[in-house]
Amino acid sequence: MKVLVIGSGGREHALVWKLAQSPGTAVFAAPGNPGMAGVAVCLPVAGAGPAQLLAVAEAIVQAALGREESRGAHFRMDFPRRADVARHSVVRRGELRFVE
């Protein structure tokens, strides 16, 4: 499972620290702080507000739901096999399409 924690304060640090102890969990923090960097991947999001971060998260979810294959860390129970064709997800204002 991948988890994104938004913030850089003490409460967020406690969440990141505890989530990082769960096996099979990749933890990301945006923007994070130096203390979080030891247990999570800190993403530089200077200037991005909650609305922009939410838009990016929604685009990632839409792209993952649209895939009909398992690739990398994205495993789908309904499509367990990986396709040999390299495809990229493109999400543009509610429209999802794939390009090869």
Secondary structure, DSSP 4 states (H G I P E B T S, - for coil): -EEEEEE-SHHHHHHHHHHTTSTT-EEEEEE--TTGGGTSEE---TT--HHHHHHHHHHHHHHHHH--S-BTTB--SSS-SPPSS--EEEEETTEEEEE-
